[in-house]
């Protein structure tokens, strides 16, 4: 897997922004087959920062309905990436 294919998009929710501001932890949607070492390498390459730790979470897609038709959203994987002390947390618009 290419390093640039690992990180799909940043997760910008109230909880993720609070973690980014208070704990130097960024949250990303990542490829489902990516492991922690691939995520670490991708974030270090893209944002040019040093990573302290990576935590991942697999999220199951919820059931959704449109009238009488029902289906499921896609499953996805989320990664919390904590930066080392002294590293500046980049803004997502600076990519």
LUMFIMAR-797841 format. One record per residue (C-alpha): x negated, y, z. Coordinates in steps of 0.25 Angstrom, whole numbers, plus 2048, in hexadecimal, padded with zeros to 3 digits. Each point is the difference from the previous one (the first is absolute). Layout:
N
XYZ...
//
This chain:
95
8008008007FB80E7FC7FD80980C80980B7FA80C7F67FF7FF7FD80F80680D80580E8037FA80580C8077FF80780D80C7FE80980580E80480A7FE80C80280780D7F97F58077F47FF7F67FE80F8007FF80080F7F67F58007F88077F680080D8087FE7FA80E7F87F37FE7F88027F38087F57FA8058007F280B7F77FB8017FA7F28087F77F87F67F57FA8007F57F78067F38067F47F87FD7F68098067F87FD80C7FA80980B7F28017FA8068047F280980A8077F48068087F78007F380B8077F880380B80A7F18038027FE8017F180C8097FD80080980C7F18008038027FD80F7FB7F680A80A7F68058017FA80E80B7F67FF80B7FB7F780D7FA80580A7FA7F680F7FD8008097F87F680E8077FF80B7F77FB80A8077F680D80380580E7FC7FA80680B7F880E8017F98068077F580F7FE8008027F17FF7F27FD7FB7F57FD80B7F17FE7FF7F38028087F680B7FF7F17FB7FE7F77FB80B7F48098027F48018097FC80C8087F28048067FC80980B7F28057FE7F980680C7F48097FD7F38018087FE80B80A7FB80D7F98067FD7F380A80A7FA80E7FB7FD8028037F180E8067FC8077F77F580180C7F77F18007FF7FE7F37F8
//
